[in-house]
Amino acid sequence: MTDLGTPALVVLAASAGTALAVLLVTFAVGTLKGVHRVVDVAWGLAFTAVAVVAWALSAGHGDDVRRTAVAAATAAWGLRLAVHIARRGRGQGEDPRYARMLARAPGSPALYALRTVYLLQAALVWLVSLPVQVAVLLPEPPDAPFVLGLVVWAAGLCFEAVGDHQLARFKADPAHRGRIMDRGLWAWTRHPNYFGDFLVWWGLYLTACATWRTAALVLVSPLVMSALLIWGSGKRLLEAHMSGRPGYAAYRARTSGFLPRPPRGAARPSPGRRP
């Protein structure tokens, strides 16, 4: 990082300010609407904004092919995710997760949400996006890790998008009401969307691995994202929420928790609710 000099400091600082600005604006919107689930939409938008700002400020410093491809890949992932979450939550009230959290908030619920949700997410956006902020500044032309990274990113984006589409179609059919989604990618892993995110961010990490030094410096980012997806606010919390639903125990017994693999035994419709 130090080899990149002043441009790196500028990009890092501007990226932090960008992430903070997006989440503060979202906090204002959520407070006015009385619905803090909008922060989930801002997650993808904040990554997109950081990528665009980092790309603009890296002009004349990083390799043009690398910086443009990395910024575009990040924006494509972030915008798709934001649009998907916005459509999914349209017309609905507060997310039960945030409702429970705010119900037991000490003092002002809005200020509690600001501290524990919005500011935390701004910090995580900045930390997780470090590979993007560094990759746009690298002067090295595209190399094998860069190409491999884009392949892994593309696989992750497709996996996530297909999983989300399959679940949305399943939920839209009234005949599936009260049943677990255990078809398509959901028969291979209980969390195709989280596994797709996992691949996306390990792929973007590889695009910053032009030197061993940058690879080591930004390794924390995919590790943090992986921890969030598997042990943090992703898989762990969703499974805790789903654990008591009819049919979920059988689905869990036959389906991988994260890494895709063929289901144990024949997949068949189950009577519980879908995730």
N, C-alpha and C positions, 0 to 999 in steps of 0.2 A: 504493500500500500504506500509506503513511504517513497518508493521509486517513482510513483506517479506524481508526487509533488503537490504543488498548489492546486492544479485542476481537481485532484482527488478531494482535497479539503472543501473546495467549492461545491462539488457534486454531492458530497456527503452532507454538508450543511443544508444545501438547498433541498435535498431529498427529505431530510428530517423536517424541515419547515413545511414542505408540501404535504407530507403524511399528516402532520399536525393540523394543517389548515383544512384538509378534507374532512378529518374526523371532528374538528370543532364546528364546521358548517353543518355536518350531519347531526351533531349534538343539538344544535339550534333547531334544526328541522324536527328531530325526534321530540324535543321538548315542546315545541309549538303544537305538534300533532298529537302529543301524548302517547306515542307509540315508538318505543326504542328499538323495535325490530329493524328499523331502517339502517341500523349500523351494519347489518349483515350485507346489505347492498353496497355500503361504502367500502367494505373490505376489498372487493375486486376493483372498485373505482380508485381507491387510494394507491394500489399497486400500479394501475395504469397511469395515474398522474405522476407518480415517482419515475416510472420508466420514460415518460415523455419529457419531463424536466431534465433527467439525467442525459437523455439523448441530445437534447438541445444544447446543454452546457458542455457536452463532450466534443462538439464540432471543432475540428482542427487538432484534436488530441488523439482520439481513438481511431482504429481502422474503420472506415466507413461501412464496409460490409458487415463486420462483426457488430458494431454499435447499432446499426439499423435493424439487423435481424433480431438481436436480443431485445431491443425495445419493442419491436413489432410483436414478437412472440409473447412477451409479458402483457402487452396491451390486449392482444387477442384473447389470452386466458382470462384476464381481469374483466374485460367487457362482457364476454360470454357468461361468466359467473354472475356478474352484477345483474344482467338482463334476466337470467334464469331465476335468481332469487327474487327479483322484483315481481316477475310474473307469478311466481309461486305464492307470494304473500299478498298479492293484490286483493283488496276487499276484506282482508282479515284483520282482526284486532291484534293485541299485543301477543308476542311469542310467550308461551307458558314459562320458558326459562327466565326471561326478563321479568315477567310478572311475579314469579316466586322470589327472585332476587330482590326486586324493589319492595316487595311486601315486608321483608325483614330488614330493610335498610335502616341503619342508624342515622337519625337526622333527616336532612332533605333527600328524598329519593332521586331527584334530578342530579344533585351534586355527587351522590354516591355512584350513580350511573356514569357520570363524567369521569370520576377517578378510576373506577374498577372496570369499565368497559371501553369508553372512548379513548382515554389517554393510553390505556394499556394496548389497545389495538393500534394506535398510532406508533407506539414504540416497536411493536411486533412487525408492523409493515416495514419500518425502516430497517430493522435487524434482518428480517427474512429476505428483503430485497437487496442486501449487500452484494450478492453476485452480479446482479443487474447493474448496480451503480459502478462496480469495478470493471465489468466486461466492456461497457461502452467506452472506457478510457484506454483499453489495452491497444497498443500500436501494432501488435502482431497480427498478421493476416490469418484468415480462417485455417485451422489445423484439425488434426484428427479428433481431439477432445471436443472441439467446437461442433464439428459435424455430428459426432455421437450425441452430444448434448441436445442438438435440435431434433434428432431422431427420437431420443427418450422423451423430450418435451412433447413432440407430436403424438407419440403413443399415449402419453398421459392425458393430453387434451382430448383425444378421441375416446379413450376409455371413460373419462369423466362425462363427456357430452353424451355418449351413447347410454351410459347408465342413467343419467338424469332423464333422458328422453324416454327410456323404457319405463322408468318409474312413473313419469308424468302420464303416459298413455295408460298404464295399469290403473292408476288412481282415477282417471277420467271415466272408466267403465263402471257403471253402477253395479254390474254383476260381480265385481271384485270387492265390493264393500265388506269390510270386516275380515279380509284375508291378507295373509303375508305375501309380499312380493318376493317370489322365489324363482323367477324366470330370467332367461337371458343372462346377462352378466351377474345378476343378483343370485344366480344359482352357483356361481363360482366364487364369489366373495360377498360378505354381508355389507361391504362398503366400497362399491366401485367408484363412487365419487371421491372418497378420501384416498383410495389407492391411486386414482388418476392425479390428484393434487400432489401426492408423494412423487410420482414420476415427473410431473411438470417441474417441480423445484429441484430435484436432483439433476434433471436435464439442464435447467438454467445455471445450476452450479457448474456443470461441466463446461459451459461456454466461457467461464471465467478462469479456466484452468490452463491458460497459455503458459504459465510458469509455475514452478512448484511453490513459490512464495505466495502468489495470489491464491492458489488452490488451498494452501494451509490457512491463510488469513480469513477466507470466507466460508470455510467448512462449517463453522458454527451455524450458518443460516439454514442449510438443508437439515441439519441435525435438529435444530429448534422446530422447524416445520414438521419434521417426522414425529417428534415428541408430542407436538400439539395434536396431530392427526390421530395418533395411536393411544396416547396416555393422557392427553389434555382435554380440550373442549370438543374433540371430534368423536372418535369411536367409543371411548370409555363412557362419556356422558350419554350418548345416544343409546347405548346398550343398557345402561342403568335405567333409562326411561322406558325401554321396550321390554325389559326382562320379565315383567309380570303379565304380559299380554298373552292370550291363548294362542298356542301354536308356535310361539317364538322359541321356546326351548328346543322343540324338534328341529326347527329351521337352523338354530345355532349348532345343534349336534351334527348336522350333515353338511354345513356350509363353512368354508374357511372364514376366519375372522378378519383377514386383511389381504394377504397375498393370494391371488387367484389360483384355484386348483379345481379339478372336477369334484362335484359333490359326492359325499359318501352315500351310496345307494341311489336309487332312482328318485329324482326330484318329482314331487307331486304337490298339487295344491293343498294348502293347509288352512284350517279354519280360523286362525288368528288374524289379527290386524296386520296390515302392511307397515313397514317403517316409513 
